[in-house]
Amino acid sequence: MSVLHNRSENVRSLLRVLLGFAVFSLMSVQCQANDTVKVLFIGKQPDHPFATHMYLHTGEMLAQCLKLSGNIETVVSDGWPDDAAALKDVNTIVLYMTPAAEFLLDGPHRAEFKALMNRGVGLVTLHWASSVHQKNFERLGPAWMSYLGGTWISNVGLHTGKSPLRQLAPQHPISRGWEEYELHDEYYLNPTIGEKAIPIVRVMAGDQPVVVGWAFERSDGGRAFGTTLGHYYRNFQQEPFRRMIVNSILWSAKVEVPENGARVELSVDQLALPEMPAR
């Protein structure tokens, strides 16, 4: 009788442990589902002709796309944010502006940026932001490459024209949900891509193949994506292009990219350019 009683107690104890584990696992899954991902967009005021380099407007539009992907908080800042709360719990930073190497590594906020990188915050750079000025490459290049995995040295060569946008890593999460298509953009020639970076997309600039996007997993645990595409705002109005960019933001924030790619369906009004400023 005593043996049977002990066995029953053992079974009940085991069931209690299993039930507790199941409840804990369920709560962990719910916690993960409810965790907010925070994305900080950094842009600047216009410095190019209207409909090109639409830094802040593009950030606002991409922020609307990200809201379709779940519990994602977005902040769009004109320059480095003055409010420290904007940096709190940020998961990834997206820069669309002038060469970001100087902005991040030479600016007064360089210590804050380094601290974010050290804790594994993601980094995404669009078009000109993916660069460093030629005169500063020797001084800033090694640190910049360690964060982004590659760069374009401004201005070693440009080409504008039409090209198929070809996937070089179709199994990568950034490549999900879109296929090769033709775009018209300004291409930065002769990019510098590190050995550990993964080339993601390529164009043909005349008869010259040019890598225009790469992914990089940093030694600090962070993820980075750099692309030199994005001169014309009309490219962001194309669904495959938006999906590639939003996929890269999610991936850099360590959010699982859906098998069919991120949702990026916005209305015509949401995708429209703002009114052209009066001269």
N, C-alpha and C positions, 0 to 999 in steps of 0.2 A: 504494500500500500504506500509506504514511504517513497519507494522508488518511482511508482507511478505519479505520485504527487510532485516529486522533484522534476520528473520529465515534463509534466504539464506546466510547471512554473517556468521551466527552461523554454518551452515552446512559446508561452505567453510573453516572456522577456524578449525572445527573438522577434516575435511579431511586433512588439512595441518598438524595437530598434528599427525594423524594416519600415514600419509606418512613419516613424520619425524621420528616417532618411528620405522617404518618398515626399513627405510634406516639405522638408528642407529643399529637396531638388526642385519641387514645383515652385516654391517661393523664389529660388535662385533664378529659374527660368523667367518668372514674372518680373523679377527685379531687372534682369537683363533687358527684357522687352520694354520696360518702362524707363530705362536709363536714357537720359537726354544726351544726344551728341551735339556738340557745339562747333560751328564753323564760322571763322572770322574772315571776311573778305576785306582786303585793303586795296583801295584805288586812289585816284587823284583827279584833280581837275583836268579838263581837256587840254591837250597840247598838240593835237593833230586836226586835220580837216574833219568836219562833221561826218558821221557815219563810219569813222575809223577810230580805233583806240578809244572806244566808248567805255572807259574804265568803270566808273561808278554805276552807270546805267546797266552795264552787263552784269556787274556784281548783284544788283537788285534782282535782275531777271533770273540769274542762276540760283539765287536764294529762294525764289518762288518755286523753282524746279525741285530743290532739295526738300521743301515742305511736303512734296508728294511721296517722299520716301520714308515717312514715319515721324518719330519724335526727334526732330532735328531743329535746334535753335540756331538762328543765323544773325550775325551782326555785320553790317556794311559800314566801313569806316573810310572817311576821306583822310588818308595818311594814317600814321600809327595812332591808335586810339588814345585819347587823353584820359579817358576813364579806365582805371585799372580793372574795373569789373568786367570790361569787355574781354580781358585776357583770362579771367578766372575760368578754370575747367574747360578751356578751349581744347578741342581734339585735333583740329587742323586749321592751317592758315592758307588762304588763297590770295595770291598777289597778281593784280593786273595793273601795270603801271610802267614807269621808266625802269631802267636796269635795277633789279632788286638787290644785286650784290652790294652795291654802294649804299642803297637805302637801308639794308638790314645790318651790314657789317661795318659801315662807317658812320652811321647815324647815332644820335644820342640814346637810342633805345637798344643798342647792340647787346648790352648785358641781359636785357629782358628776353630778346630773341634767342640768345644762346641758352638761357635757362629753359625756355620752351623746348628747344631742340634736345637738350639733355634729358628731358623727361619724356621724349618720344613723340612729341607733337608732329602731326603730318605737315607736309609742305607741298603746295601746288603753285606753279608759276605759269602764267599765260603770256605768250608772245614776247614783247620787249622785256617783260619782267624776268624772263629766263636768261638774262644776259649780264655781262660784266663789261665795263668799258675796257678797251684794249690797253690803255695806259695803266690800268689797275690790275690787270690779270695776274701778273707775277706776284703782286702783293696780296690780293684778295682771292685769287683763283683756288689755291689749295683748300682753304676753309669753305669757300662757296661750293666747290665740287664735293666736299665731304658731306654737305647737307643735301644738295640737289642731285648729285650723281653725274651731272653734265651741265653744259652751258653753251651759250653763243657769245662770241667775243664781238662786241659792237664797235665798229661796223666792218666786218671783214668781207661782206658781200651780200647782195640782195638780188632776188629775182621775183618778178610778179607775173602770174599767169595761171592757166588751168592745168590741173593734174588729177589723176586718180589718187585718192588717199588710200594707201595700201596698208593692210594690217601685217605686221611682222611677227606678232606673238598672238595668234588667234585664240590660244587657250588661256591667255591672261584675263583676269576679271575686267580689266579696262576695255577689253575688246568685245564684251558681251552685248548682244542685242543690236548690233549694227554691222553692216557689210561695206565692202569697198564702194566708194562713190566718187563722183567728180566734184572738186571744189576749185574756186578761184581765190587765191590768197597771195600775200607777200611772204616769200620763203627766205629764211635766213640760211645762207650757204655756209658750208664747212663748220658745222657744230663740233664742239669738243665733248665727246661722250666717254665717260669713265668705263673701265673694264668690267666693273660690277653692275653697271646699269643695264637694263634690258630695253633695247630699241622696240618701240611699240608701233609707230607709224612712220611711213615714208612717202615722199612725193618725188616726182621727176621735175626738176627745174631745167627745162630744155632737155638735154640728153644726160643731165647729171642727177644721179639718185641722191636724195638728201633725207636723212633722218630728221623728223620734225616733232618727235615725241618719244619720251623714254620714262621708264619706271625704275625706282631705286629703293632698296631696303637698306637703311642706314645701320651702322654699327651700334647706334644708341637705341635701336629698336623702332625708330620712326620710319615712316614711308614717305617717299617723295615722287611727284610726277612733274616733269617739265615739258612744255610744248612751246614751240616757236610759232605756232599757228595763232590766228585770231586778230589779224589786222583789220579786216572788214567786219562790221557788225552783222552783215547779212549771213555770214557763216554761222553765227550763233543762232540765227533764225532757222537753220536747217536741223531737223530732228536728229539725224545720225551724229552730227557734230556736237550738239548739246549733250546727247547721251554719252559720248566718249568723255566729255569734260566732267559731267556729273558722276559717271562711273569712277573717274579718277579721284574725285573729291571723296566719294564714299570709301574707296579702297584706301586712300591715304589716312582716313579717319578710323580705319580698321572695322568698317561696317561691311557686312556681307553684301556683295553686289548680286542682285537677282540674276538668275540664269538668262532671262530675256533682257537684261540690262535695266538701268534705272528708269523710272518714270520721268518723262520730261514734257508731257503734253500740256502746252499752255495755249490760251486763246490768242487770236490775232491781235487783240488789244494788248495782251500781256507781253507779246513779242515785239510790238511796234516800237519804233524809235521815238524818243521824246520830240517835242517841237524844236525845230531848228532855232537856235538863239538869233535874235535880231542883230544885225551888224551895226 
